[in-house]
């Protein structure tokens, strides 16, 4: 069963629940797992990685590969 089918089955089963304790437990588990996954995606950068990023940013700036914040803000409404 693929992920989409599993999610549909889960939602259908969830909608049949009548026990508030189970619903609360699932809500708590979902919040906890989402927070854990988010935290795992934000790993500290090493000094070497930091130096490479700074060097790249400086090179981009020297070569005109930058966008002013005001220009970027003006483009946002067109992203829809």
Secondary structure, 3 states (H helix, E strand, C coil): CCHHHHHHHHHHHHHHCCCHHHHHHHHHHHHHHHHHHHHHHCCCCCHHHHHHHHHHHHHHHHCCCCCCHHHHHHHHHHHC
